[in-house]
């Protein structure tokens, strides 16, 4: 079993076989300072990043501040002395400049990364809004497949649109037990406010069905009013579509 805590936005804390894994934790209110009141949190942070002493690994999908948050990651790095960070090269370089030691980073790439005898991870491309590579042909935006021995695979897509390349890549890792997918759709009005958006709710629900998951965890819907989806909308669509998987809005055990 995996103890799973949803941290808001695309953030998660996973507890498995003695390892604590954080994915895209955004635990500050730094975007309000950077972008203005439209990006003020409408729900408080569930954990004070200055009190995180238990991180074994932190996975970061891309460089945007609500995923790669210096006010969250620097305290984690300071207090969790043995924590390793897994991220695209552009993110690694950015955080090294911010003061985290270079030897604490593993570059997310296409090769499996063995973290423990119970956990290995793979990366998938993410289209935010398009799949992008740096000058050395390294992905700038990624998703992660976490392969937990004895449990199965968990897919965290990162921020992404859907396209054939992503679908085919993820299908290669089937069976996937749990999928974490964004539901804050791209639309005209969000674009006017500088928000890229991701899959629609219906796309995310259908993608979860396509890869035949047992559990679906919607993400990227709850922290900012300007970019939010309500629980009522999510539950209604789940009821209407009636998929075979379990909807997990606030997962505890997977």
C-alpha positions in Angstrom: 0.0 0.0 0.0 1.0 3.6 -0.6 0.0 6.3 1.8 -0.8 9.2 -0.5 -1.5 12.8 0.5 -2.8 15.4 -2.1 -0.9 18.7 -1.4 -2.9 20.8 -3.8 -2.2 21.9 -7.4 -0.1 19.0 -8.7 1.6 18.2 -5.5 1.7 14.9 -3.7 3.4 13.2 -0.7 3.8 9.5 -1.1 4.9 7.2 1.7 6.1 3.7 0.6 8.4 1.2 2.3 10.2 3.8 4.3 10.7 6.3 1.4 8.9 9.7 1.4 8.4 11.0 -2.1 7.2 14.6 -2.9 6.0 15.4 -6.4 5.7 19.1 -7.5 5.1 20.5 -4.0 3.8 24.0 -4.0 3.5 24.9 -0.3 4.1 28.6 -0.2 2.2 31.6 -1.5 5.0 32.8 -3.7 2.9 33.2 -6.9 0.9 36.0 -5.3 4.2 37.9 -4.8 5.3 37.2 -8.3 2.0 37.4 -10.3 -0.4 39.4 -8.1 -3.6 38.8 -6.2 -5.1 36.7 -9.0 -2.7 34.0 -7.8 -3.4 34.2 -4.1 -4.1 30.8 -2.6 -7.8 30.1 -1.9 -6.9 27.2 0.3 -4.0 27.1 2.8 -0.9 25.0 2.4 -1.3 21.6 4.1 2.3 21.4 5.2 4.8 24.1 6.2 7.8 23.5 4.0 10.1 24.6 6.8 8.9 21.6 8.8 9.7 19.0 6.2 12.5 16.9 7.5 11.5 13.5 6.0 11.9 13.9 2.2 13.7 11.0 0.6 13.1 12.2 -3.0 11.5 15.2 -4.7 10.3 14.9 -8.2 9.7 18.1 -10.3 8.0 18.0 -13.6 8.9 21.4 -15.0 10.2 24.9 -14.1 7.0 26.8 -13.6 6.7 28.3 -10.1 3.7 26.3 -9.0 5.7 23.2 -9.6 9.3 24.3 -9.0 8.8 26.7 -6.1 12.0 28.0 -4.5 10.2 28.9 -1.3 9.2 25.3 -0.9 12.2 23.5 -2.3 15.0 25.3 -0.5 13.6 24.6 2.9 13.1 20.9 2.0 16.7 20.8 0.7 18.0 22.4 3.9 16.1 20.3 6.4 16.1 16.9 4.5 19.8 16.6 4.2 19.8 13.3 2.3 17.0 14.1 -0.1 17.6 13.7 -3.9 15.9 15.8 -6.5 14.8 14.3 -9.9 13.9 16.8 -12.5 14.5 17.9 -16.2 18.0 19.4 -16.7 16.6 22.9 -17.1 15.1 22.6 -13.6 18.3 21.1 -12.1 20.4 24.0 -13.4 17.9 26.5 -12.1 17.9 25.0 -8.6 21.7 24.6 -8.5 21.9 28.4 -9.1 19.5 28.9 -6.2 21.9 27.1 -3.9 21.1 23.4 -3.8 24.2 21.3 -4.3 24.7 19.8 -7.7 25.4 16.3 -6.3 21.8 16.1 -5.0 20.3 16.0 -8.5 19.4 13.3 -10.9 18.4 14.3 -14.4 15.0 13.1 -15.6 15.5 11.2 -18.9 14.3 8.2 -20.8 16.4 5.7 -18.8 15.0 4.1 -15.7 16.3 5.7 -12.5 16.7 3.2 -9.6 15.9 5.1 -6.4 15.6 2.1 -4.0 15.2 -1.6 -4.2 11.5 -0.9 -4.0 11.2 2.0 -6.4 12.3 3.0 -9.9 11.1 5.8 -12.1 10.8 6.5 -15.8 10.0 9.8 -17.5 7.4 10.5 -20.1 7.1 13.6 -22.3 4.6 16.3 -21.3 3.2 18.9 -23.8 2.9 22.2 -22.0 1.5 23.2 -24.4 3.9 21.4 -26.8 6.7 18.9 -26.1 9.9 20.9 -25.8 13.6 20.0 -25.8 16.6 22.0 -24.7 19.6 22.5 -26.9 21.0 19.2 -25.8 17.8 17.4 -26.7 16.6 16.9 -23.1 12.9 17.2 -22.3 12.0 20.4 -20.5 8.6 19.2 -19.4 8.0 15.7 -18.1 5.7 13.2 -16.5 6.8 10.4 -14.2 6.0 6.7 -14.1 6.8 5.5 -10.6 7.1 1.7 -10.4 6.6 0.6 -6.8 7.6 -3.0 -6.2 4.6 -5.0 -4.8 2.1 -2.2 -5.7 2.4 -1.4 -9.4 2.9 1.8 -11.4 1.7 5.3 -10.6 1.6 7.9 -13.4 2.0 11.6 -12.7 1.6 13.3 -16.0 2.9 16.7 -15.1 1.2 19.7 -16.8 0.2 18.4 -20.2 -2.1 18.5 -23.2 -2.8 15.1 -24.8 -1.3 14.0 -28.1 -0.4 10.8 -29.8 3.2 10.8 -28.7 2.3 11.0 -25.0 -0.5 8.4 -25.3 1.7 5.9 -27.0 4.6 6.4 -24.6 2.3 6.0 -21.5 0.6 2.9 -23.0 4.0 1.2 -23.2 4.1 1.2 -19.4 0.7 -0.5 -18.9 -0.6 -1.8 -16.7 -0.8 1.4 -14.7 -2.6 1.2 -11.4 -3.0 4.9 -10.5 -3.0 8.0 -12.7 -2.6 11.6 -11.5 -3.9 13.9 -14.3 -4.5 17.6 -14.6 -8.1 18.8 -15.3 -7.7 22.6 -15.6 -8.6 22.9 -19.2 -7.1 25.3 -21.7 -9.5 27.9 -22.9 -9.6 31.5 -24.3 -10.3 33.2 -21.0 -7.4 31.5 -19.2 -5.1 32.3 -22.1 -6.0 36.0 -21.6 -4.7 35.7 -18.1 -1.5 34.0 -19.1 -2.6 30.5 -18.0 -1.7 27.7 -20.4 -4.1 25.2 -19.0 -4.0 21.4 -19.5 -6.5 18.6 -20.4 -10.2 19.1 -20.1 -11.9 17.1 -17.4 -13.5 14.9 -20.1 -10.1 14.3 -21.7 -8.5 13.3 -18.4 -11.4 10.9 -17.5 -11.2 9.3 -21.0 -7.4 9.0 -20.8 -7.6 7.3 -17.5 -10.1 4.8 -19.1 -7.8 4.3 -22.1 -4.9 3.3 -20.0 -7.2 1.2 -17.8 -6.2 2.5 -14.4 -7.7 1.3 -11.1 -7.5 4.8 -9.5 -7.8 8.2 -11.0 -6.6 11.3 -9.0 -7.5 14.6 -10.6 -5.0 17.4 -10.0 -4.3 21.1 -10.8 -7.8 22.2 -9.9 -8.0 23.6 -6.4 -5.5 26.3 -5.3 -6.2 29.4 -7.5 -9.7 30.8 -8.1 -8.7 31.9 -11.6 -7.7 28.3 -12.5 -10.1 26.2 -10.5 -12.6 23.4 -10.9 -15.1 22.6 -8.3 -15.5 19.2 -6.6 -19.2 19.3 -7.7 -18.1 19.4 -11.4 -15.7 16.6 -11.0 -18.1 14.3 -9.1 -20.9 15.1 -11.6 -18.8 14.2 -14.7 -17.6 11.0 -12.9 -21.2 10.0 -12.3 -22.3 10.8 -15.8 -19.4 8.9 -17.4 -19.5 6.1 -14.9 -16.0 4.8 -15.6 -14.7 1.5 -14.2 -12.0 3.1 -12.0 -12.2 4.7 -8.6 -12.2 8.5 -8.3 -9.8 9.7 -5.6 -10.3 13.4 -4.7 -8.4 13.2 -1.4 -6.5 9.9 -1.5 -5.1 8.4 1.7 -4.3 4.8 0.9 -3.8 3.5 -2.6 
